[in-house]
Amino acid sequence: MLDLRCAATKDDSAEQPRKPQLPPQIRLREGPGTTDSDNQCRSVLLSNIAQCVNGSHLRNSFIRWGSPLIREVNMFMSDEKTPSHCLHAASGLSLLLCSCKAYCFALPAGQSPAKCRVQALRFAQDAVAQISLVLDDSTMPCRCIGTLASHLENLKRELEEYLRSKMFDLFFQSPWVCGGHVLEMMHALRYYGLRLVAYRSYVGSVAHMYNVLRQIHGLDPIPVLEAMCEHLEDLFFPGGQPKKNFRACYVRYLGGRLRFHGKARHQNGCHALAIPAHTAKATAGLSSGSTPEADPRFDCGRFSLLHRLRDSGYRFDEASILPVAHFRKTSSSSSSNTPTGTATASNLQALHQALDAELTSPSFPNATFNFLSIYLICARIVDRISDAYHDPDAKKGQYCLCCAEGLVMAADGFREGKGWRVRKEIRELARVCTEVMKEELGGKKVDEFVWINL
């Protein structure tokens, strides 16, 4: 390792400028007698990492946080007095080389070893195109500092900078490194995707209107909305999907809390549902205080085990993983007779099954669901229903949620026996909502809202 460090950090500044050289030709080998070729590969990997550390690539957050061994190799190359740094870097390089060899030897004939790197670049390209669609939408008029649109623009710039880093050396082509970059991009897209779900409550309002139409109006199931209402129930429906008291549940989703009058006793019913200012500010797309991540709606790991593992540094810790509902169900069925608090083989098997379900489940691949795309369609649904619900002379494109308020109030009146079909405008609203939802989402499947190139 010390010889590799000297070779990787050799100072060529005093030498004369040389012509660009082709990358070293290396050959991955397996089986006995591969010590020399493995050492050559480790030397190339160490040189690639040193070039990344000393260059400008670490300014990109996806490369900085998604690339393994950056910190270990940097400490190893800068500190000669700590043997543990050498051990960490050596074991990490061996693991990285083993993963490269396992992937390359498993590739079908004719496929390039750079497939992982190309796939990561394509995913970043798809993300840039999707963010551009959101930023060009009329629901994002403001680019002021601190708004959701400004954060999305910063994310778009980071992805474009990643696309400009045309690194195809052995380190950047390795599946471990490319997978780390993709996971960091997925995490950022999910974080801001959940913020879009909460932004102006368009997505949640569509979910509540859909639930009312399913419970009262007999609307046929729409696969995408059905899957969202089931798997993101805690987000849209605090306390579960309601079959009555629809307005109370809707206001709770908007952030409403019980507020009692100052001089009144709680028993006499002098109270109302009110939405706190900080919740309304966060829903409008503004940062709520110094720690916006404290809002549970923005917690990436609340509904996804993969993103919860990423937040924990990919460390398997039952205490932090068990709160994820689907892992709780899987682990309870797999390890009913095993002691808790230990990472047993059955729990690891349950972890594998839960992650596989998040990534490949046909009903709802939670970890790879594209919240940006569903936001655009839900905003368009609200826009169409709002324009149809208002007077013909009213201004178009207001994205008003009074249609959702009117629908949930009418549903409560129906449950209380006041009659669903009494008011003509409510009947018309139910008809318009049904038609618009069927036109926008009726013929779509869940897999159409999953990130491709993963």
N, C-alpha and C positions, 0 to 999 in steps of 0.2 A: 504493500500500500504506500509506503514512503517513496519507493521508486516511481510509482504511478503519480504521486503528488508532484514530484520534481518534474516529471515529464509534462504534466498537465499545466503547471504554472511557470513554465520556462519563459523568461523575459526575452522577447524578441524585439524590444523597442530600439535597441542599439544597432540592429542589423539593417541592411539596406532593404528598401521595399522590394517585395517579391511578387511575382505573378500569382494570381489566385490558383490554388492547388485543388485538385479533385479530392473528395473525401476518401479516407483510407479504405481500401478494399478488405473487408473482414469476412470471415466464414464462420457461421454457427455450426458447431458439431455436437453430437451426442454420443454417449457411450464412453468406454475407457480411453485413456490416452488423449484427453482433450484439454490438458492443463495449459499448454502454450496458447491454443486458440482462445480459451476462456480468459486468460490473462490479457491477451490483446483486446478482446471485447471489453473487459473491465477498464482498460486504459482508454479506449475510445469513449466509453460511457462517462468516465471521470472527466475527460477533456470536454465532452459536450456539456456536462453540468457546470464545469468551470467557466466555459464560454457564456452560459446562460446567467450565471451569478455575476460575472464581471461586465456583462452587457446591459442593455436597456430593457430586456424582456421582462424582468421582474416588476417593472412598473405596472404591468397588466395584472389585475387581481386574479384572474382565472389561472394564469401561469404561476403566480406567486403562491397561491393557496392550494392549487390543484396538483402541482408537481411534487412527487415524492422525492425524498433525499436531498432537497435543496438545502434545508437547514443543517442536516448532518454533515454533508460534504463541505458546506461553507465553514462550519466550525472546525472540521478536520483540517482543512487547508489553511486556516488562519491561526490555529492553536496547536503547537507542537508538544506541549507539556501535558496534555490530558490523554492518556491511553484509551479511555472509554470512547472518545470521539472517533478514534481510528477503528475501534471495534464496531461502532454503530454504522460508520460509513462502509466498512468492509462487508458486514452482513447485509446491509441494504443493497449494495451493488450486486452481491450474489443472488439475492432474491429477485432483483430487477432483471438480471441476466437469465435466471431460470424462467421467469415469466415470458421473456422474449423468445427463448428457445421453445418453450411449450406451445406458444401461440404459432410461431413460424412452422414448426414441424407438424402442427395439426391443420395447417392451411391446405385446402384442395390445390391440386396442380393448376398452375396458371394464374393464381391470385397473388397480388403484390403484397409484400410485408407492410407497405405503407397504407394498407386499407384502413386501419384504425385512425391514423392521422387525417386521412381524407374524410372519414366519417365525422370526426370532430369538427373539421372546417365546414362541412356541409350543414351540420347542426347549427353552428354559429350563424351561417348564412340564412338558414330558415328563421332563426330567432330574430335577426335584424329585420327581415321582411315583415314578420308578424308585429314587431314593435312599431315599425313604420306605419302599418295600417291603424294601430291604436292611436298613435300620435296625430295622424291625419284625420281622425274621426272628429266630428263636430262636438263631441262630449268633452274634448280636451282643448278648450280655448286658451288656457292660460299656461305660460311657461315661466312664471315667477319662481324665484328660489324658494325651495321648501315644498312646492307642490308636487303631486304625483307625476305630472307630465315632465317636470324637470329631472326627477329621479330616473324616469324611463329614458330620457334623452342621454343621461350619463351612462346608463346601462347599454344603450345602443352604441355609444362611442367606445365603451370598453370592448364590446363584441367586434366592432369594426377594427379596433387596434389588434385584437387577437387574430383576425383574418389577415392582417398585414404582416404578421410574424410568420414568414414562410420558412419555417425550420423543419427540415426533413432528415435530421441526423438520427442516429440510432436511439438516442434518448427520447426525442420527441415522437419517434415512430413507435415506441414501445407501447403495448396495450395498457399497461399500468398507468403510464403518464397520460395517455389520451383519455382513458376512463376517468382519471382524476379531473381533467379539464372539463369533460362533459358533465360530470356530477356537479362541479362548481357552477357551470352555466345553468343546469337544471335547477339548482338551489336558488339562484338569483331570479330565474324566471318564475319559480313557484312563489317566492317571497312577494314579488311585485304582482304576480297573478292574484294572490289572495287579497292584496290591497285593492286591485281592480274589482274583485268580487264585492268588497265593502264600499267601493267608491260610488257615492250617490245612491247606493242600495238598489241598483237596477237589477242585478242578478237575483238577489234575495226577493225582491218584489215579484219578479216573474215566477219564482218558486212558490211563493205564497198564493199568487193568483192561480197557478196550476193546481195547487192542493185544493183550493176552494172549488174549482171547476171539476176536479175528480170526485170530491166528496158530495157536492150538491148537484152539479149540472150533468154528471154522467159522462165526462170527457174520456175518450179512449186513452190508454196509456201512451205516452211519448217516451221512447227508450232513454233519450239523453236526460230529460228532466226527471224521469223516474229514478235513474241511477244517481243523479246528483242529490235528490231529496233523500235517498236511502243512505248513501255513504257520507254525505255531509250534513246529516240531520242535526247534529249538535250546533252547527254553524247557522243554519237557516231557521231551525225550529227549536228554540230553547224549551226543553221539557217534552219534546217529541212532536210529531206531526199532529196538529189538532183536528178534532172532529166537531168541535164547537168552540166558542170564544175565539173566533178567528182574528178579530181585531186586536184583542189583548196580546195574542202570540205575535202578531205582526209588529205591534208597537214595541214589544220586548226585543224583537230582532233588530229594530231600528235603534235600539239602545235605551228604550224607555224604562224608567224606574218609578216605583210608587212614591208620590210626594204628598205629604199630609199638611194640612193647614196648621199654622203655628199655634193657634189658641184652641184648636179642636181636638177632641179625643179620637183615638183611632177607631173606637168601636162604633161611632156614629156614622161612619162612611164618608167623612169629609176628606177625601183624597182624590188624586188624579194621577194619570200616567204622564210623566214628563221626560223629555230627552235631555240629558245633561249637555252642557256646552262643549266639553272636551270630546264627547262622542260625536256630536254633530260636526265638529271641526275635523275629526279624523275621517268621518264619512265623506266630507267634502274634498278629501285628498290632501289635506294639510297635515304636517307633522304635529302630533299631539304631545307637546312637551319635549323634554330632553331624551326620553326613553320611549319612543313609539312602539318598540318591540314588546312592551309590557301588555299591549292590547292582545288578548288571546286570539282575535281574528287574524292576526298577522303571524301567528306561530306556525312555521313550516312543518314542525314535527308533531303538531297536534293530531293530524289525521294520517300522516305518512311515516311509516317505520324507517324507510330509507333516509329521509331527510332528518329524522330524529337521530339516526346513527351518525349522520354527517355532522350535526351540531355537537355530538359528544366526541368528535375526533375519531369516529369509526371504532370506538371501544365498546365491546359487548358488556353492558351493565344492566342486569335485570331490573334494578330499581328505577332506572330511567326509561327502559324500553316497555315495561309492563303496562304503563298508562295507555299505550296505543291499543285501541279496542280490538282490532283484528289479530294482533299478536297475542293478546290475552286469550282470545278464543282458541287460537291454534295451539298455544302452549298448554292450555288446560286440557285439551283433548290428547295431546302427545305425551304429557308428563304428569299424569294425575297421581302417580305413585312415587314421584321423585321429590326429594327435599327441595324447598325453596331457598333462594339466595345463592345458589351455585350454578355456574354455567355448565350444566350437564349436557351429555350428548343429545338427549331428547329435546332440550331447550334449543340447542344449536340447530337441530333438525326443524323445530318449529320456526326458528328464525329464517331458515332457508325457505320454508314453505310460504311464510308470510311475505318475504321479499319477492319471491317468484309470483305470488298473486298480485302484488302491487305493480309489477312490471308487465305481466302478461295476461292478467285476468280479462276475459272478454266482456264481463259485466261492467267493470269500472277499474281500469288500470290507474290507480290513484297517483302513483309517483310520476307518471308520464303524461298526466292529463293537462291539456293546453287551456289554462284559464283565460288567456288573452283572447282566444278565439271565441269561447263561450260568452265572454263579456261583450264582444262586438255584436253578437246575435241578440243577446238579451237587451242591449241598449236599443237595437233596431226594433225589437218587439215593443218595448215601452214607447218608443217614438211613434210607431204606427197606431197603437191603441190610444195613446194620448191625443193624437190629432183627430182620431175618429170620435173620441169621447167629448171633446170640446165643441163649442159652437162652430159652425162653418166659417164665420167671420173672424174667429180667433187666430192669433199668430201661430203658424206652423213651426214644428221643430222645437217645442218647449221641453220635451222629455219630462212631463209632469207626472207625478205619482198619485194624483188624485183619483185616477182610475182604479188603482189598487185599493185605496182607502174606501172608495165607494163599493167595490166588490166584496171586501171582507165585512163591511158593515151590513150589506144586504144579506150576506150569508148568515151573520149572527141573527138578523131579523127572521130569517127563514127557520133557523133552529129554535127560535123562541115562539114560533107559530104566527108570526106577523105576515107571512106570505112572501115567497121568493118572486113570484110573477105579478106582483101588484103594480110596480112602477115600470112603465114602458121603457124608460132609459136604462134601467138595470138589466132588463131582458136584452136590450140591444147591446149593452156592454158585454154581457156574457157571450152573446153570439160573436161579437167582434173579437174578443179574447180567444175564443175557441178557433176561429178561422185563422187569425194571425199566427197563433202557436203552431197550428198544423202546417201552415204554409212555410214557416221558417224552420221548424225542427221536426215536423211529422215524418218526413222521409229520410232522416239522417240517423246514422248509427253512432254508437259510442266511440268506435275506433276511428271515426272521422275527426275526433277532437283529441287525438293523441299526437304528441310530437313524433315526427318521422325522423329517419336517419339516427336512430338510437340502437 
